[in-house]
């Protein structure tokens, strides 16, 4: 199975949150793992500025877990824009933010399930990995 990885799963694994083991197993069982360049940036920002970790923490994790980074192009931008219009904060119970919409867009474009923490995406039409 191929999966798209959301920022929330990366942060949960690196910071050893309660779900870290389950998310790690999900990554390990996937044939291919991808995330957007937007979500890579978001993970770096969260872990560096909110958690005080060195920025290379995320890069090292991505390399070790063999997560391919997909450039966030105009087509993904269009899908993310549509996702925000449909599921964005203040518009829908899913309350997706910009990073969420980037991950949603890649999962939608590929037709792959999304590895994520929380309940936000369960309110959307994206399959959970």
PLY file of the C-alpha trace (Angstrom):
ply
format ascii 1.0
element vertex 129
property float x
property float y
property float z
element edge 128
property int vertex1
property int vertex2
end_header
0.00 0.00 0.00
1.18 3.52 -0.82
0.47 6.32 1.66
0.58 10.08 2.00
2.06 11.27 5.30
0.63 14.29 7.11
2.68 16.59 9.33
0.77 15.42 12.40
2.03 11.84 12.00
5.63 12.98 11.57
5.46 15.18 14.67
3.79 12.40 16.69
6.53 9.90 15.80
9.47 12.24 16.35
8.15 13.56 19.67
7.19 10.05 20.84
3.53 10.85 21.35
1.15 8.08 22.42
0.39 7.08 18.82
4.06 7.04 17.73
4.35 3.26 17.63
1.18 2.83 15.54
2.27 5.55 13.10
5.74 4.01 12.81
4.14 0.66 12.00
1.99 2.36 9.37
5.08 3.86 7.75
6.97 0.57 7.88
4.15 -1.38 6.25
3.77 1.05 3.35
5.34 0.28 0.00
5.77 3.96 -0.80
5.54 7.02 1.46
5.15 10.59 0.20
4.51 14.02 1.66
4.31 17.49 0.16
7.07 20.06 0.42
4.54 22.23 2.31
4.13 19.53 4.96
7.91 19.12 5.17
8.17 22.84 5.93
5.32 22.65 8.43
7.00 19.76 10.29
10.29 21.68 10.41
8.54 24.79 11.75
6.62 22.90 14.43
9.55 20.82 15.63
12.12 23.62 15.46
10.19 26.59 16.82
7.51 24.99 18.99
9.48 21.97 20.23
13.04 23.38 20.13
14.50 20.60 17.98
17.20 21.14 15.35
15.77 21.57 11.82
17.72 18.58 10.52
15.63 16.35 12.80
12.89 16.28 10.17
15.26 15.86 7.22
16.99 12.96 8.95
13.63 11.35 9.74
12.38 11.74 6.16
15.57 10.16 4.78
15.57 7.32 7.32
11.89 6.50 6.68
12.30 6.88 2.90
9.53 9.44 2.57
9.57 11.02 -0.88
8.95 14.77 -0.93
6.52 15.87 -3.63
6.85 19.47 -4.86
3.73 21.53 -4.21
2.78 22.58 -7.73
-0.14 24.51 -9.23
-2.32 21.39 -9.56
-1.88 20.55 -5.86
-2.50 24.20 -5.02
-5.82 24.04 -6.85
-6.85 20.88 -4.98
-5.78 22.40 -1.65
-7.78 25.54 -2.41
-10.86 23.43 -3.15
-10.27 21.43 0.05
-10.17 24.61 2.11
-13.38 25.84 0.49
-15.06 22.58 1.38
-13.39 21.52 4.67
-11.53 24.58 5.96
-11.59 26.13 9.42
-14.76 28.10 9.93
-16.40 26.33 6.99
-16.72 22.69 8.03
-16.41 20.38 11.04
-13.08 19.08 9.67
-11.49 22.53 10.30
-8.55 21.91 7.96
-5.70 24.42 8.02
-3.32 25.18 5.15
-0.96 22.30 5.94
-3.88 19.91 6.24
-5.16 21.06 2.86
-1.74 20.40 1.30
-1.73 16.82 2.61
-5.37 16.39 1.57
-4.54 17.59 -1.95
-1.75 15.05 -2.42
-3.86 12.20 -1.02
-6.72 13.22 -3.32
-4.47 13.57 -6.38
-2.85 10.18 -5.83
-5.94 8.39 -4.53
-3.85 7.14 -1.61
-4.78 6.90 2.07
-3.43 9.51 4.48
-1.48 8.79 7.67
-2.54 11.44 10.18
-3.22 12.14 13.83
-6.54 13.44 15.12
-10.06 13.49 13.80
-9.89 16.36 11.29
-9.55 14.24 8.18
-12.18 11.73 9.33
-14.69 14.46 8.49
-13.47 14.47 4.86
-13.59 12.01 1.98
-9.95 10.92 2.42
-9.20 7.34 3.51
-7.15 6.90 6.69
-3.92 4.91 6.37
0 1
1 2
2 3
3 4
4 5
5 6
6 7
7 8
8 9
9 10
10 11
11 12
12 13
13 14
14 15
15 16
16 17
17 18
18 19
19 20
20 21
21 22
22 23
23 24
24 25
25 26
26 27
27 28
28 29
29 30
30 31
31 32
32 33
33 34
34 35
35 36
36 37
37 38
38 39
39 40
40 41
41 42
42 43
43 44
44 45
45 46
46 47
47 48
48 49
49 50
50 51
51 52
52 53
53 54
54 55
55 56
56 57
57 58
58 59
59 60
60 61
61 62
62 63
63 64
64 65
65 66
66 67
67 68
68 69
69 70
70 71
71 72
72 73
73 74
74 75
75 76
76 77
77 78
78 79
79 80
80 81
81 82
82 83
83 84
84 85
85 86
86 87
87 88
88 89
89 90
90 91
91 92
92 93
93 94
94 95
95 96
96 97
97 98
98 99
99 100
100 101
101 102
102 103
103 104
104 105
105 106
106 107
107 108
108 109
109 110
110 111
111 112
112 113
113 114
114 115
115 116
116 117
117 118
118 119
119 120
120 121
121 122
122 123
123 124
124 125
125 126
126 127
127 128
